[in-house]
Amino acid sequence: MFKGIKDHLKKSNETYFSHVIWAFKAGFRLVWAGIASFIHGIFPNLFPGTAAKTVIDLYHERLVDHPNKDYEEYIKEYEKW
């Protein structure tokens, strides 16, 4: 298990704590996007585009030019759909 952690952090060019901080921030933003989406479903005038903008922001902040090349493969697989 620890080897897998070290490998992932090395591929991502991150320390453990910088990874934890980013993961928590991204997680909270995604949870908020989900809540906003539920509210938007009931009240369409509230939070228009919040979920989509959050996902797009996270993609551009984190995945574009990410040092871990595994993400390039994930994106290529998605684009095939």
Secondary structure as GFF3:
##gff-version 3
##sequence-region A 1 81
A	DSSP	alpha_helix	2	12	.	.	.	ID=ss1
A	DSSP	alpha_helix	16	42	.	.	.	ID=ss2
A	DSSP	alpha_helix	50	58	.	.	.	ID=ss3
A	DSSP	pi_helix	59	63	.	.	.	ID=ss4
A	DSSP	alpha_helix	70	80	.	.	.	ID=ss5
###
